[in-house]
């Protein structure tokens, strides 16, 4: 099978929902546009944000510990949705739906998220955009994952896991299982775009949550370590040569 781009995923709000795209234009040394553009600060994260901000928005990258994350509250993993007619439309199986303009209605999102957030954790404070894209890594990377690797993991665990719990950007069909692990340092091409594979994606307990229910259904970190001798799933890549990506674009390494 010729390897090809099977899924493009973007997550407008860090750890809250996600959407599929048919195409996207990438620029050299930039992240996937619109991915983790927004994030929800916690009250504890405000201490970091207030040390450097412009017009009330953070003007530098902040560490992931400043924000709401699925590793702290698994219920966030069950939020779905993205952009629709100029608004963010989100839903959760036990919390209903919400449509908002993130520029002006961030407070509505905070209220909607409170029931999904762990009570003894620092409370959600405000929705921020800021100067940075709020990926976990400070570097301008996006993530690439393999559907064959996912199928191998699902077969070995005996349960469906799906793509959403991994919150990846680009999913490739046609590689051998875990062949992506051998690409570190290499440049691959997807359509006209060139990407340098930079590092493995180490996983945390957020991936233990079932994205249909928001409840843990596996100890993913322990499972990866037991089955494969590491806790990685997927790789990070930096865009070397930009261009437009489309679903079904061929992948060459």
C-alpha positions as CSV (number, residue, x, y, z in Angstrom):
1,X,0.0,0.0,0.0
2,X,1.3,3.5,-0.9
3,X,1.5,5.6,2.3
4,X,-0.9,8.5,2.2
5,X,-2.3,11.2,4.4
6,X,-5.5,9.8,5.9
7,X,-6.5,12.4,8.5
8,X,-5.8,16.0,9.3
9,X,-6.8,17.0,12.9
10,X,-6.8,20.5,14.5
11,X,-7.6,21.4,18.1
12,X,-8.7,25.1,18.2
13,X,-8.7,25.0,22.1
14,X,-5.9,23.2,23.9
15,X,-7.4,20.0,25.5
16,X,-10.9,20.9,24.6
17,X,-12.4,19.4,21.4
18,X,-11.0,18.9,18.0
19,X,-12.0,18.9,14.3
20,X,-11.1,17.2,11.0
21,X,-9.8,19.1,8.0
22,X,-9.8,18.2,4.3
23,X,-6.7,20.4,3.6
24,X,-4.4,22.8,5.3
25,X,-1.5,25.1,4.3
26,X,1.7,24.8,6.2
27,X,4.6,27.2,6.5
28,X,8.2,26.5,7.1
29,X,9.1,26.4,10.8
30,X,5.5,27.0,11.9
31,X,3.0,24.9,13.6
32,X,-0.3,23.7,12.0
33,X,-2.3,26.9,11.8
34,X,-5.2,27.3,14.2
35,X,-4.1,24.3,16.3
36,X,-4.1,25.0,20.0
37,X,-4.7,28.7,19.1
38,X,-6.7,29.1,22.3
39,X,-6.2,27.7,25.8
40,X,-7.9,27.9,29.2
41,X,-5.7,29.2,32.0
42,X,-6.1,27.9,35.5
43,X,-5.9,30.2,38.6
44,X,-2.4,28.8,39.2
45,X,-1.4,29.5,35.6
46,X,-2.4,33.1,36.0
47,X,0.8,33.7,38.1
48,X,2.9,32.9,35.0
49,X,0.7,34.7,32.6
50,X,0.6,38.0,34.5
51,X,4.5,38.3,34.4
52,X,4.4,38.8,30.7
53,X,1.3,40.0,28.8
54,X,0.2,42.6,26.4
55,X,-3.4,44.0,26.3
56,X,-4.4,41.3,28.8
57,X,-3.1,38.4,26.7
58,X,0.1,36.4,27.3
59,X,2.8,37.5,24.9
60,X,5.1,34.4,25.3
61,X,4.8,30.7,25.3
62,X,3.6,29.2,28.7
63,X,4.2,25.7,29.9
64,X,1.3,23.2,29.8
65,X,0.9,23.2,33.6
66,X,-0.7,26.6,33.3
67,X,-3.7,25.3,31.4
68,X,-6.7,22.9,31.6
69,X,-5.5,19.5,30.4
70,X,-6.9,16.0,30.1
71,X,-4.2,14.5,32.2
72,X,-5.7,16.4,35.2
73,X,-9.4,15.8,34.4
74,X,-10.2,12.9,32.0
75,X,-13.7,14.3,31.3
76,X,-12.1,16.9,29.0
77,X,-11.1,14.1,26.6
78,X,-14.7,13.6,25.7
79,X,-15.3,17.1,24.5
80,X,-15.7,17.2,20.7
81,X,-16.2,20.0,18.1
82,X,-14.5,22.9,16.4
83,X,-15.3,25.8,14.1
84,X,-18.7,26.1,12.5
85,X,-20.0,29.2,10.7
86,X,-17.5,31.4,12.5
87,X,-18.2,30.1,16.0
88,X,-16.7,27.3,18.1
89,X,-19.3,24.6,18.7
90,X,-18.5,22.1,21.4
91,X,-20.3,19.1,22.9
92,X,-19.9,16.6,25.7
93,X,-21.9,13.4,26.4
94,X,-22.9,14.6,29.9
95,X,-22.6,18.3,29.6
96,X,-24.6,19.2,26.5
97,X,-23.4,21.6,23.8
98,X,-22.1,25.1,23.6
99,X,-21.6,27.6,20.8
100,X,-19.4,30.6,21.3
101,X,-17.2,33.3,19.9
102,X,-13.9,32.9,21.7
103,X,-13.0,36.5,21.1
104,X,-15.9,37.8,23.2
105,X,-17.5,34.9,25.0
106,X,-14.7,33.2,26.9
107,X,-16.5,33.5,30.2
108,X,-19.3,31.2,28.8
109,X,-16.7,28.5,28.0
110,X,-15.3,28.7,31.6
111,X,-18.8,28.2,33.1
112,X,-19.4,25.3,30.7
113,X,-16.1,23.6,31.6
114,X,-16.4,23.9,35.4
115,X,-18.5,20.7,35.8
116,X,-15.9,18.8,33.7
117,X,-12.9,19.9,35.8
118,X,-11.6,18.2,38.9
119,X,-12.8,19.9,42.0
120,X,-9.5,19.8,43.9
121,X,-7.4,21.2,41.0
122,X,-6.7,24.9,40.4
123,X,-9.9,26.3,38.9
124,X,-10.3,27.4,35.3
125,X,-9.7,31.2,35.1
126,X,-10.0,32.5,31.5
127,X,-9.7,31.7,27.8
128,X,-6.5,33.2,26.3
129,X,-5.1,33.5,22.8
130,X,-1.8,35.2,23.2
131,X,1.3,35.3,21.0
132,X,2.1,31.6,21.0
133,X,0.2,28.5,19.9
134,X,-0.3,26.5,23.1
135,X,1.2,23.2,22.1
136,X,3.0,21.3,24.9
137,X,6.3,21.7,23.1
138,X,8.0,25.1,22.9
139,X,9.3,24.3,19.4
140,X,7.3,24.8,16.2
141,X,6.4,21.2,15.8
142,X,3.3,19.3,14.7
143,X,2.6,15.6,15.4
144,X,2.5,12.7,13.0
145,X,0.9,9.4,13.9
146,X,0.3,6.1,12.1
147,X,-3.0,4.3,11.7
148,X,-1.1,0.9,11.4
149,X,0.6,1.6,14.8
150,X,-2.8,2.3,16.3
151,X,-4.3,-0.9,14.8
152,X,-1.3,-2.9,16.2
153,X,-1.9,-1.4,19.7
154,X,-5.7,-2.0,19.5
155,X,-5.1,-5.7,18.5
156,X,-2.6,-6.2,21.4
157,X,-4.9,-4.6,24.0
158,X,-8.0,-6.2,22.6
159,X,-10.0,-2.9,22.6
160,X,-10.8,-0.1,20.3
161,X,-8.9,3.1,21.1
162,X,-9.6,5.5,18.2
163,X,-7.6,8.4,17.0
164,X,-9.1,11.2,19.1
165,X,-7.5,10.3,22.4
166,X,-4.0,11.0,20.9
167,X,-4.8,14.5,19.8
168,X,-2.5,14.2,16.8
169,X,-2.3,16.5,13.7
170,X,-1.5,14.2,10.8
171,X,-2.4,10.5,10.5
172,X,-0.6,8.3,7.9
173,X,-2.0,5.2,6.4
174,X,0.3,2.7,4.7
175,X,3.4,2.6,6.9
176,X,4.4,-0.6,8.7
177,X,3.4,-0.5,12.4
178,X,5.7,1.8,14.3
179,X,7.9,2.5,11.3
180,X,7.7,6.1,12.2
181,X,10.0,5.4,15.1
182,X,12.8,4.8,12.7
183,X,12.4,8.2,10.9
184,X,13.9,10.5,13.6
185,X,16.3,12.9,11.9
186,X,15.0,12.2,8.4
187,X,13.0,14.4,6.1
188,X,9.7,13.0,4.7
189,X,7.5,14.5,2.0
190,X,3.7,14.6,2.1
191,X,2.5,16.0,-1.2
192,X,4.6,19.1,-1.8
193,X,5.4,19.6,1.9
194,X,8.7,18.5,3.5
195,X,8.9,17.7,7.2
196,X,11.9,16.8,9.4
197,X,11.0,14.2,12.0
198,X,12.4,15.6,15.2
199,X,11.5,13.5,18.2
200,X,9.2,10.8,19.6
201,X,5.9,11.9,21.3
202,X,6.0,10.8,24.9
203,X,2.6,10.0,26.3
204,X,0.8,10.9,29.5
205,X,-2.2,9.6,31.4
206,X,-4.6,11.8,29.3
207,X,-4.5,9.0,26.7
208,X,-5.9,6.6,29.2
209,X,-9.4,8.2,28.9
210,X,-12.1,6.9,26.5
211,X,-13.0,9.9,24.3
212,X,-16.7,8.7,24.1
213,X,-17.2,8.7,27.9
214,X,-14.4,10.9,29.4
215,X,-13.6,8.0,31.8
216,X,-10.3,6.0,32.0
217,X,-10.6,2.6,30.3
218,X,-6.9,1.6,30.2
219,X,-3.6,2.6,31.9
220,X,-2.1,3.7,28.6
221,X,1.4,4.7,29.8
222,X,1.9,1.3,31.6
223,X,0.4,-0.5,28.6
224,X,2.8,1.1,26.1
225,X,5.8,0.4,28.3
226,X,4.7,-3.3,28.8
227,X,4.0,-4.0,25.1
228,X,6.8,-2.0,23.4
229,X,9.3,-1.1,26.1
230,X,8.7,2.7,25.8
231,X,5.9,5.2,26.4
232,X,5.9,6.9,23.0
233,X,3.2,7.1,20.4
234,X,3.8,9.1,17.3
235,X,6.5,11.6,16.3
236,X,7.0,15.3,16.2
237,X,8.0,17.0,13.0
238,X,9.1,20.5,11.8
239,X,8.0,21.9,8.5
240,X,11.0,22.4,6.2
241,X,9.2,23.3,3.0
242,X,5.7,24.6,3.3
243,X,2.8,24.1,1.0
244,X,-0.8,22.8,0.9
245,X,-1.6,19.4,2.4
246,X,-4.7,17.5,1.2
247,X,-6.2,14.2,2.4
248,X,-4.9,11.3,0.3
249,X,-1.6,13.1,-0.5
250,X,1.1,10.5,-1.0
251,X,3.8,10.2,1.7
252,X,7.5,9.4,0.9
253,X,10.4,9.0,3.2
